[in-house]
């Protein structure tokens, strides 16, 4: 790794927003909080993948992968991050380097690619992602990006997060560091209000941000920028003028919140949009922080009125489902903030969570799980497909909620499954999203197909005449 990348990783691991991190010695702090990748092992994504996931939802930006075409092929459009306007982020751009580039260097190819993108697409900016191969041959993407920005008059942002730097979670933070180093604070908003906020770590999966934004609009709270779902380059560049920050997923972008607090004095809190109670708590915390920062004092009373109306409407809509779902058991295989925030939502529907995975969760996430589920919470560090199958087959769970990679385990066990991760087609955020989640679980659990697939085939049934003989 280059000295600059090594220094940046050390800076990311020195995280003041994490109490556990600050309690470590300087030597232990540099090791970070996650195990490094084993070459060739499937570890849930590399640093490049994490950086691309964190930044690709910025919709008016061209995302250029500097490396072999396979890197872009594996990372392109694999999450349902929705846009309310520009579609530039959904185009796949890569320098597609070859063997000669590995020998002679690919900096000229990169410069030409940037020029072609600007001439053909005219994006708000170009984000250039370093990959393993170009990182190992020593291509200086920072120098190329600086020269291209001067030449073409457009922001060209280097994202130095090659896959070998570490796991996906580290890549999330390295992508965020690129925003802090080159984007945030470089522009001024057209106007500001006393109720401007940033939402950090929200990717607008299947339009989830759009289920929350009407609630904020009703309170007169303006989302100055979202990092990075349905984001715009200019909004993120002027994010330093917000009055408060909400941290949705601390696993990915806590460094943005802490650095913005250090540089511009913007307070932050971590909240969740999943579940009725957590959504209400989040709205109250936003109102409290904004009032402390000079917003109208009636904001808190208006927030309580909105919460009362929305909670009553949501509970009324899920009452019928609760009668059918109460006592049903759920196996939750996910990670990060969802390992605890979705648990709260499921419990509100009367469901029993028999286990939740914590493979990609922080220590703070695990503490919140214990707070919600009690000290006897069944937290699973790493459940193999064979163990998942056995758990479902033994009817210890009635349904499994997980990502797409685990669905075939549930289907093989002839048990209902629902997608809870980034590939899902339904939005589960806010009060409206809570109702949608319960509807989808109900549809999955009581689909008549399960009765049919569990019925023995004709050749598996015992002939009563043969049995009598």
Secondary structure as UniProt FT lines:
FT   HELIX           3..13
FT   TURN            16..17
FT   HELIX           19..22
FT   HELIX           26..31
FT   TURN            39..40
FT   HELIX           47..56
FT   TURN            59..60
FT   STRAND          61..66
FT   HELIX           69..75
FT   TURN            76..77
FT   HELIX           88..90
FT   STRAND          93..94
FT   HELIX           99..104
FT   HELIX           107..121
FT   STRAND          125..130
FT   HELIX           132..136
FT   TURN            137..138
FT   HELIX           141..152
FT   STRAND          155..159
FT   HELIX           163..165
FT   HELIX           168..182
FT   TURN            183..185
FT   TURN            194..195
FT   STRAND          196..202
FT   TURN            206..208
FT   HELIX           209..219
FT   STRAND          222..228
FT   TURN            229..230
FT   HELIX           233..237
FT   HELIX           239..241
FT   STRAND          244..247
FT   HELIX           250..264
FT   STRAND          267..270
FT   HELIX           276..292
FT   TURN            293..294
FT   TURN            297..298
FT   HELIX           299..325
FT   TURN            326..327
FT   STRAND          329..333
FT   TURN            336..337
FT   HELIX           338..348
FT   TURN            349..350
FT   STRAND          352..357
FT   TURN            359..360
FT   HELIX           363..373
FT   TURN            375..376
FT   STRAND          379..380
FT   HELIX           385..393
FT   TURN            394..395
FT   STRAND          399..402
FT   HELIX           404..406
FT   HELIX           407..412
FT   TURN            413..414
FT   STRAND          416..419
FT   TURN            422..423
FT   HELIX           430..445
FT   HELIX           449..454
FT   HELIX           458..460
FT   HELIX           464..468
//
